[in-house]
Amino acid sequence: MPGLDPQVAMHKLNILPNAMHVKQQQQHFRPNIMNAIDKEVDKLIESGFVCEEQHLDWVANIVPVTKKNGKIRVCIDFWDLNSACPKDEFLLPITDVMIDNTCGFERMSFMDGYSGYNQIKMFLEDEKHTSFRTPKGVYYYTVMPFGLKNAGATYQRAMGTIFRKHLRKTVECYVDDIAVKSRLRGDHL
């Protein structure tokens, strides 16, 4: 996937200078979980979202989560890294105001940004801080992964840049959820 132009958005961690680097201890998984993790990591590698690395200061663990359908979702425990980053004070929209902004519109279409977070590149110097350990090796993200502190603010800021002329007129955005609205049914594409 090509992703967003870095001039529109990139994710910077802003790690506090006195933060202690943390390498989480490797966890052990049952064989069926290891197989699911391997498949997910292979997809990340094929898509270009992660690269392999060996010498890192920050290493997080995978947290496998079983979804309702029984499949495994691979999450990364960025708790230590997130603790070392100050909060981005960029305000997310207030959902009640967004709902009020849709009153009087005859048509609305709702969209969800596919792999939205992964469309935003990491700052080059911050990529290796997003590393995580798998049974096969250690990898880091080249794109903004879900679970990083301030990722929502970075994504919202990008949507604000992309839809600047349309926000609150014909488009409402809340992170990767987008509503396109038309006052008249015939105007809706």
Secondary structure by P-SEA (a helix, b strand, c coil): ccccccccbbbbccccccbbbbbccbbbbcaaaaaaaaaaaaaaaaaccbbbbccccbbbbbbbbbccccbbbbbbcaaaaaaaccccccccccaaaaaaaaccccbbbbbcccccccccccccccccccccccccbbbbbccccccccaaaaaaaaaaaaaacccccccccccccbbbbbbccccccc
